[in-house]
Amino acid sequence: MDTVKYPHLFAPLRIRGTYFRNRLFSAPQGFYNDGPDRYPSEAAVAFYERKAMGGFASVSVGDCIVDVETGKGLPWTRDMTDIENLNHMSKIAHAITRNGAVASAELSHDGMFSNYSKMTYGTKLYGPTAGEYRYGWVEEMPEEMILDLADKFGKAASFAKQCGFNMITIHAGHGWLLHQFMSHIFNHRTDRWGGSFENRMRFPLLVIDSIRKAVGESMPIEFRFSGSEIDPRGYDIEEGVRIAQAVDGKVDIIHVSAGLHEIDETFIVVHPSMFLEDGCNSKYAREIKKHVTKSLVATVGAFTDPAHMEQFLVSGGADIINVARQTLADPDFPIKARSGREDEIAPCIRCLQCFNNVGEHRIFRCSLNPEIGQELDVKMMPQKAAHPKKVLVAGGGVGGMEAAIQAAKMGNEVILCEKTDRLGGILNCEEKVPFKKNLGRYLRRQERLLEVNGVTVRKNTPVTPELAAELNPDVLIASLGARPVIPAIPGIERALPAESVLENVGSVKGHAVIMGAGQVGLELAIWLAQLGHKVTVVEMADRPGIDIRSVAFMYYGIYLDNLGVDLRLSTKAVAVNDASLTVETAEGREEIPADTVIIAVGQKPLAEEAEALAFCAPEFHLIGDCGRPANILSATRQAYAIARNIGRV
C-alpha cells in the first residue's frame, strides 16, 4: 500500500464474485453520436472503452431503455428489446471488460417524459397518475402495464447479461418512471401502487425482484435514486433514507444522487453547476450510509479531487464514488491519482460544454480535453511525428499551452514564449473567483505538463520577427489572444474593466452596474451578488448570454434570478458619470444609479500582432482568440488538431 497515495480510494471490492479494482466508478452516461440506424457506433465503443483504459473500476452505459414503445424520451437512447442490437452492445461490453473494468448497463424507462415514443409510435404517455405534464396529457398506468414493465426490466437485464455486461444499474432517480412512482409529486394513486410509502415502493421493489430472477445470484445490482428531490413539493433526505432502507440488502449498491432532471431548478443539482461546491450532493449519501447495513453506498456529484474523495471515504461518507463529467475532463484520472500524479489531472470546470454539444451536435466535447468526441479518431492517429520539427509557440494562454504540450508529445522540439511573467493568459484573472477555482487548477496542470513534456518556456519574452529569425523555427504558432474592448463613450475612464475587478474584487463599491451580459458579465454579476452587492447588468442586445450556449444559460438564468440581479436588455450605455450610468432605451435616456461601473463588452483579437508573424517560419498557424474571440473549448480543440498534425509531412 506504500506505493498507492490514496489507499481507500483504490482499495478493491468484490461483490457477488465480481472484482472491482478500486472505488472509482464511471457514472452512467449516454452516447448520441450514432448513425441513422441508431445502433451504437464504433465511436460509442471507443467512448466507453476510453474510460476503462483510464482505470475506472466500473463503466456504466446509460439510457438503456426497457420498452422503447412506451418509455423512450429521446431518439438516441439504447433499445434493450431489439435482438439486432446484440452485437453492438456486446462490442461495448467487451471493450470495457477487456480493459479490466466492470461493464454496467443502466436500465430505465422515462415514464411520463417518454415524448419520443409518443411521437414515433403514436403511443400514449403513461405515468403513475393522469394529468397534464411537460409533453402533454399523461394517462394513469394500468396495473397490467405496471406488471408487464416489471417483467420487461427483467428481460432487459437478461439481454444485458447476454451482451456481456456484468452489472445492472436500475435507474430509479431523477424523475424517470420508477422515481415517478416513488414520488408524491407525481404519484397520487389510491390503489396498491400509490398513497402510502409501502405502496409507492411496490413497483421499484417488484423491478428489483424481476431483475434478480433474470440475472441470477452472481450478478451485482446497483440501485440509482435521488436521495432528496430538492423540491419543496417532494421528498427530502428523511424519506430518501426510508427508500434506501427499503432496498437495503435487495441490491448490492445504493447509488445516491439528487434532484429531478425535467425540472430546471433541480436539473442544476442533478448536474451540479460551477456555482456549487465540490461534492455538493455527497451529504445525501453520507446520511443514508448511517442507516443501511447490508448494501454498499455510492455517492455522485461534482467530485474532481482525489484527496477530497479519499477523505470522504475515510470519514465513512460512502463506499464508492461515481464521477461523470470528470471522466470526460480526464479519463485517466484513476491512473494518475493512484500513482500520485494528481498535478497532471485536468479537473472538470463544470462549464457545461459537454451538455451544450450533446444538445446541439449529439457529440460530447470537453473544454479541457480535446480527445473527447473523437476517441475513435485519436486511437487511429500516429503517436509521433513522422518528421519532427522545431516549433515556436507565441503566447502562453490556454491555446498556446495546449499546442505546445501536444506538439512536444508528438516528438517535436518546442519553445513557448509568453510576453508576461505568467502563463495562463486572460484566464489568470478568474482564479480568485471561488466557483472558478478548478480553472486555476487546470492552468497549473498545463504548466506541469509543459515541464513533463520537455517544452522550453520563456516568460517575459514577446515573439517578434527578430526573435523568430534568431530561433529559426520550422513552425510558428501564434496564440496571442485578445484585448478587452473599451467603449468610446464619455466618462469611460471612470469605469473598471472586468479583468481588473476579477483580480481585485475589493475595488467594487456599493451598487455595481455591469456593461455587457455575455459570459464574463453574467459570471461577474453572480459573484458580486453572492458577495452582497446590488447588481444591475445592461445589455444592448435584446437577449443576454449571446456567447453562452443553451443548457449553460439555463443555469445562469436561475442563479441571476435567485440572487436578484437586475437585467436590463435593449439598453445602450452612453455615458459613465460619477454616480450613475446614462443609458438609452426605446423610451429614451435614463440614469441608473451606480457606485461602480464595470466594462464587460467583449474582446478584440490581437490580429495584426499575430499576422505580423505570418512569414517568420515556413509553416504558420494562428489559433485561439487572436483569430476570433471564442472560448476554452474552441481554443484547445484547435490547438490539439494543429499540433498533432505538425510533422506529418
C-alpha positions, 0 to 999 in steps of 0.5 A: 500500500506504500506505493498507492497515495490514496489507499481507500480510494483504490482499495478493491471490492468484490461483490457477488464474485465480481472484482472491482479494482478500486472505488472509482466508478464511471457514472452512467452516461449516454452516447448520441453520436450514432448513425441513422440506424441508431445502433451504437457506433464504433465511436460509442465503443471507443467512448466507453472503452476510453474510460476503462483504459483510464482505470475506472473500476466500473463503466456504466452505459446509460439510457438503456431503455426497457420498452422503447414503445412506451418509455423512450424520451429521446431518439438516441437512447439504447433499445434493450428489446431489439435482438439486432442490437446484440452485437453492438452492445456486446462490442461495448461490453467487451471493450470495457471488460477487456480493459479490466473494468466492470461493464454496467448497463443502466436500465430505465424507462422515462415514464411520463417524459417518454415524448419520443415514443409518443411521437414515433409510435403514436403511443400514449404517455403513461405515468403513475397518475393522469394529468397534464405534464411537460409533453402533454396529457399523461394517462394513469398506468394500468396495473397490467402495464405496471406488471408487464414493465416489471417483467420487461426490466427483467428481460432487459437485464437478461439481454444485458447479461447476454451482451456481456455486461456484468452489472445492472444499474436500475435507474430509479432517480431523477424523475424517470418512471420508477422515481415517478412512482416513488414520488408524491409529486407525481404519484397520487394513486389510491390503489396498491401502487400509490398513497402510502410509502409501502405502496409507492415502493411496490413497483421499484421493489417488484423491478428489483425482484424481476431483475434478480430472477433474470440475472441470477445470484452472481450478478451485482445490482446497483440501485440509482435514486435521488436521495432528496428531490430538492423540491419543496413539493417532494421528498427530502433526505428523511424519506430518501433514507426510508427508500434506501432502507427499503432496498437495503440488502435487495441490491448490492449498491445504493447509488445516491444522487439528487434532484429531478432532471425535467425540472430546471431548478433541480436539473442544476443539482442533478448536474451540479453547476460551477456555482456549487461546491465540490461534492455538493450532493455527497451529504445525501449519501453520507446520511443514508450510509448511517442507516443501511447495513447490508448494501454498499453506498455510492455517492455522485456529484461534482467530485474532481479531487482525489484527496477530497474523495479519499477523505470522504471515504475515510470519514465513512461518507460512502463506499464508492464514488461515481464521477461523470463529467470528470471522466470526460475532463480526464479519463485517466484520472484513476491512473494518475491519482493512484500513482500520485500524479494528481498535478497532471489531472485536468479537473472538470470546470463544470462549464457545461460544454459537454451538455451544450454539444450533446444538445446541439451536435449529439457529440460530447466535447470537453473544454479541457480535453480535446480527445473527447468526441473523437476517441475513435479518431485519436486511437487511429492517429500516429503517436509521433511525428513522422518528421519532427520539427522545431516549433515556436509557440507565441503566447502562453494562454490556454491555446498556446499551452495546449499546442505546445504540450501536444506538439512536444508529445508528438516528438517535436522540439518546442519553445513557448514564449509568453510576453508576461511573467505568467502563463495562463493568459486572460484566464489568470484573472478568474482564479480568485473567483471561488466557483472558478477555482478548478480553472486555476487548477487546470492552468497549473496542470498545463504548466506541469505538463509543459515541464513533463513534456520537455517544452522550453518556456520563456516568460517575459519574452514577446515573439517578434520577427527578430526573435523568430529569425534568431530561433529559426523555427520550422513552425510558428504558432501564434496564440496571442489572444485578445484585448478587452474592448473599451467603449468610446463613450464619455466618462469611460475612464471612470469605469473598471474593466472586468479583468481588473475587478476579477483580480481585485474584487475589493475595488467594487463599491456599493451598487455595481452596474455591469456593461455587457451580459455575455459570459464574463458579465453574467459570471461577474454579476453572480459573484458580486451578488453572492458577495452582497452587492446590488447588481444591475447588468445592461445589455444592448442586445435584446437577449443576454448570454449571446456567447453562452450556449443553451443548457449553460444559460439555463443555469445562469438564468436561475442563479441571476434570478435567485440572487436578484440581479437586475437585467436590463436588455435593449439598453445602450450605455452612453455615458459613465458619470460619477454616480450613475450610468446614462443609458438609452432605451426605446423610451429614451435616456435614463440614469441608473444609479451606480457606485461602480461601473464595470466594462464587460463588452467583449474582446478584440483579437490581437490580429495584426500582432499575430499576422505580423508573424505570418512569414517568420517560419515556413509553416504558420498557424494562428489559433485561439482568440487572436483569430476570433474571440471564442472560448476554452473549448474552441481554443484547445480543440484547435490547438490539439488538431494543429499540433498533432498534425505538425510533422506529418509531412 
